[in-house]
Amino acid sequence: MTVNVGDFRRIEVGVTRPRRTHRLVTIAEQDDPPLRSVAGADAVTAGEQKANDLLAQVDAYRELSTNLAHDDVPTVACASTDTPQ
């Protein structure tokens, strides 16, 4: 069986690397699959750190960034930057 992953990759599902293949197929078969996925505990930790770093940058420059908006354009509320517990 061949499974499409993303717009340009195809994965041959076979007996080699069955856990990884199963996980990729599970992700690919979701109704709304993630745009990005990480594999491995170390990658999850690194991804969380990167996300936290980006949120810290947004918070550090929030006032400057929001002051760049045009006065005649309504502002849009953003999601909370609080880290889930």
C-alpha positions, 0 to 999 in steps of 0.5 A: 500500500502507498500512502500520500504524506503531504503534497509531494511525499509518498511512503511505501508501507511495508514491514520495515520500520513498522512503528514509524510507518504506522505513526506516519500513516496514522497522522496522514489518515487524520481528517485534519493532520498537523502541518508539522509533526515531531518524532521522539521525546527529544524532538518534542522537547526541542519543539516546545522550547522553540515555541516558547522562544517564539512566544517570548519574542512576541511578548517582548515586542508586543507593544511595538508590533501592535503600534504598527497597525493602521488606525483605519483597520480594526484590530483582531484579538489574538489567542492567549500566549499563556502556556498550557499547564 
